[in-house]
């Protein structure tokens, strides 16, 4: 979805503001203006365009006994600014570092953060352009909370680029993730098909830029619970689940996770950690995402449209379906 030409095209001599949807604030941290050359029918015009902001965030963890506190830099992620505390909490929860929101003593930006030692291969690192420095969010755990260094040092097998085979990934996931819990989640197929249309109006930053992923939670009645946007689909999910985790609302057994793009192994892993019984994606699922959904009895829907969708696992949670004979 994109804005109309009247909304997007603004000559730099006329305005220095980012022009967006009327309900969207110009100064929103997820949107920035950029002067571009727009080519249309062979003619070039200099205009101001709205672009999605992408900036590095370093997540630091403070842990250990009261008389032996340690600080570790456990991740540098490229994200869209905003909801950084939720992002950090969601990241730690879905990676299995913390299991209870009560274990977190505080989350904040250090006033004068000193560089924390990197955790080697266990930390997601980013090669940053010259002059770009990471912002820092620091999560302090209560002294009585034990942190597994093996968890911190593992190579974050959940990313699709890690080179770990699907069998090894699923084996590690069985060890990390909680056992599946009973749930009563169901949704009618006619309600399910309306969810993408409900998501579009609340994607304010996406409407302005066309460059952000969205993750949202819906009830079985089709009511939108919450939504988060980010340049990284995994960050959008971490922000969404981090909010619920900090509100002590996890596991989310009464909610469906809707993804604005594709469904990958990493996103299904986060759904498992969040106790979510159903994931629906507007795009396609990967083969390993399907394997995870079947392993953990998650209902996985892909290519969700107003008239059609595919179910890849656990179809019993979708009501109102008429079964027809398969023809090859």
Secondary structure, 3 states (H helix, E strand, C coil): CCCCHHHHCCCCCCCCCCCCCCCCCCCCCCEEEEEEEEEECCEEEEEEEEEECCEEEEEEEEECCCCCCEEEEEEEEEECCCCHHHHHHHHHHHCCCCCCHHHEEEEECCCCCCCCEECHHHCECCCCCCCCCCEEEEEEECCCCCCCHHHHHCCCCCCCCCCCCHHHHHHHHHHHCCCCCCCCCCEEHHHHCCHHHHHHCCCHHHHHHCCCEEEEEEECCCCEEEEEEECCHHHHHHHHHHHHHHCCCCCCCCEEEEECCCECHHHHHHHHHCCCCEEEECCCECHHHHHHHHHCCCEEEECCCCCCCEEEECHHHEECCCCCCCCC
